[in-house]
Amino acid sequence: MINNICVAGAGTMGSGIALCAAQNGFEVILFDLNSQVMEKAINSIEKNLTSLLVKNKISLEEKQSIFNRIKFTSDIQDCRASLIIEAIVEKITIKTELFNQLAMINTAETIFASNTSSLSINELQKNIPNPERVVGMHFFNPAQIMKLVEVVKANKTDDKIIDKIAAVCKKLQKIPVVCIDAPGFIVNRVARHYYLEAMKLVENGIATIETVDTIMEASGFKMGPFKLMDLIGNDINLSVTQSLYDAFNHETRFQPSDLQIKKVKEGELGRKSGKGFYEY
């Protein structure tokens, strides 16, 4: 039975997952080595809970109880849980190194879930002890609000682990969709063109960033592509595109946008840097 969850990585996604887990009764450990990232995560969680309080969606007592269920730490020795979800940088070597460190202080039954949006879970399994407990658990931004979670089954993932993760998703009030490990899984493979075609419209002078976002939001999308890229982080979004571009042997339809490459080179990553396609 999964009672506690450790989230490794306190960025936008990690802090959102931690908040969601705490809201739904789990004891949570939120880990990050970067003190500035952690401070931002604490402020973000506090702000989200205050917003729920102001809207009368939670009481003051519930707000404090949810916050108290999260342990914020920079000590990896604190990262002992029945489920560990990593939400760190999209580099398979770094994710593998983290999971191997965590394997040394956790039991063989601890489930390792990667929130990767583009890297292969099959590759991730190769150099981790007890690979049958390694699974993909892909949340969407903002994690405390978006309902979908892609549960990714790799070649060695035990079916019982998939069942346990699906059950956790439901306890988190999410909708789990099980898919087989493949480039981009389901959502990112389909949604990649939401971003790429939007950037082509701007690059070709057909429409402005604001016009594209306004039209897409008026069409029913919660966020326009440019606002969404700024929320996700242009560096992360570009990394996913590059991953799919490579996985599909450089098919033109997945070619990264020069517009986004320029943004990343200039450090205009979106909300987290204060500027992306918009200023914050």
N, C-alpha and C positions, 0 to 999 in steps of 0.2 A: 504493500500500500504506500502511495506517495503522499507524505504529509508535509514535507518541506522541499523548497526549491531554491537552488543557488543560481543566480544569474551572473555570469561573468561578462563584464563590460557594461559600464554605466552611462553609455551614450544615449541618444534619443530613443533608440529601439530597446536597449537593455533596461533603462529606467521605466519605460512604458510597460514592458513585460513584468518587471518587479511590482509595479503599482497594481497591475491587473491581478497578479497572483495574490497580493496582500488583500485586495478588495474582496477576493473570493475565498478568504479563510486560510490561505497557506501561510506558513511561517517562511519568510524569505531572507536570503542572504544576497546582498548586492555588492559585488566585488569589482574594484577597479584600482589600478596602481596610480593613476593620475588624479591628484588631489583636486585640481581645477574641474576636471570632468565630474568627479564625485560631488563637489559642491554645487555644480550646475544641476546635477541629477536630484539632489536633495531639494533644491529650490523649486525645480520643476514639479516634483511630486507634491510638495507643499502647496504650490500654486494650483495644481489640478484638484487637490482635495478641498482647498478653500473655495474653488469655483463650484464644486458639488455642494458644499455647505451653503453657499450663498443662494444656490438654486433650490435649496431645501430637498436635495436628493439624498443627503446623509445628515445625521445629527452631529453635534460637536463631539459627543462621546464616540461615535463611529469613526469620525475623522481621526481622532487621537489613537483609537484602537488599530485602525488600518496602518497608520504611520509607524506605530510601535511594533507592528509585525515585521517590519523591514530592519534588518541589521546591515548597516553600511560599514564596509571594511576594505582595507587595502592589504590585509594579511591573507595570503593564499591558504594558510593553515586553517582559517575559519571556513573554508569552502568545502564543507562536508554536508552532503545532502543525498536524498534518495533520487533526486533528479537535478542534473546540472544542465543549464541552457547557456551556451556561449553566444554572445552577441558582440564579438570583437572584430578587428580588421579582417577584410576578405582576402586573407593569404593562408593557403592550406598548411604551409609549414608552421606558421605561428599558431594556428588552431590545433594542429597535431601536437605541438610542443606543450600547449596549455593542457590539453586532455591527458597527456602522459604525466604531467606534473600532478594533476588532480587524481589520476588513477593510483598514484602512490599513497595518497592520504584518504582514499575512499575504498569501499568494498567492491568486489567484482559485480555486485548486484546494482550498483549505482548506474542509472541510465544517463548516457551522454547524448544530449541533443544539440545539434547545430542549427542556428538561426540563419545560416547562409542562404542567400537568395540565388546563388549561381554556381557555387563550387560543388564538385562531385562528392556525394556521401560515400560512394564506393571507394574513392581515393582516400578519403578521410579515415575509413575503416582499416586500411591496409597496415598502418603502423601503430595501432592502438590496441592495448590488451583487451581481451574479450570483445571483439568487434561486433558480436551479435547484439550488444546493448547500445550500439551507436545508431542514431536515427536523425533524420532531418525534421526540424520543427520550425517552419518558416512563417513568422508573424508578419503583419503588414502595418505600416505607420498610419496613425498613431496606434500602437499596440493595445492600449487600454480601451480603445474604441472599436477598431476594425474587427469584424466578427470572424473572418476566415483565417484558418491556419492550415498550411500545406504540411501534411505528415508524410515525410519522404522515406520510403522503404528501399534500402540498398540490398545488394546481393546477400549479405550475411546477416542482415537484421532479422532477429527472431520475431515471428508473428505475435508472440505474447507481448513483446515490447511495443509493437504497433498498437495493440489493443489497450495497453496501459496509457500510452500517450494520447490516444483518442479519448479515453475516459478523462484524463487530465484536462484536455481541451474543453470537454463538455462542462467540467466543473468550473472552468474559467469563463463559462458562458460563450464559448467560441464554437464555430462550426468546423470540425476537422474534415479535410478532404485528403484521403490517402492516395498517393501517387508513387509511381516507380521512379527511381533516380534517373534523370535525363537532363540534358542541358537546359537550364532555365525553368525546370520543372514544368508546371502548367501556366501559372499566372505570368511570370516574367517573360516566358516565350511569346505569349499572346500580347501582353501589354507593352512589350518593348517598342512597338510601333506607335503607341500612344505618345511616347516621348520623341522618338526619332522623326516621325512625320511632322510633328509639331515644330521641331527645330528646323526641318527642311523648309517649312512654310515661311519661317522668319528669315532664314539664310537666303532664300530666293526672293525676298522682298514682297511676298504675297500678303502677309499679315504681320501685325506687331505681336509681341509677347502678350500684352494686355488683351488684345482682341481675341487671340486664340484661347486664353484662359476664360474670358468672359463667355465666349460661345460654347465652350465645352461644359462649363458650369450651368449655363442656361439650358443645355441639352440633357441635364440630369446627373452629370458627374459631380461628386462632392467637392473635388478640387481640380482646377485646370492642370495640364501637364507641367507647366513651368513652376507653379506654386508647389506642386507635389515634388518635383525634383529638388526644389530648395528645401523642402521639409526632410526628404530622404538624405540629401547631401549630394552635391554634384559629383564628388569624388566616388562615392559609393555607386551612384547610378551609372557613371561612366565605366566603373570597374565591371559591373554586371553586363553592360553592353559589350565591352571588350571580351569578356569571358564567352559570351554567346557567339560573337564574331569569330573567335578562335575555334570554338567547338564545332561550328558549322563551316569550317574551312574557308573563312573569309567571304561568305556570301554577302553580296552587296546590301541586301535588305537589313543586315545586322551591323553595317559599318558605323562606327562611332561618329558622332557629329563634331565637326571642327569648332562649332560654336561652344559646345560643352567642354571640349578639350582646352580651349582658350580660357574658359572660366576656371577650370581646375588649375591650370598653370599659373594663373594670376591669384590663386588662393580665394577665389570667390565661390565658396562651397555651398552657400545658402544660409539658412537660419543660424547654423552653428558658428559661422564666421562673420555674421552680421551683414553679409552681402552675397547675392547670387544673381539670379535673374531679376530679383527685387532687392531693395535695401531694407534692413530690419533694425 
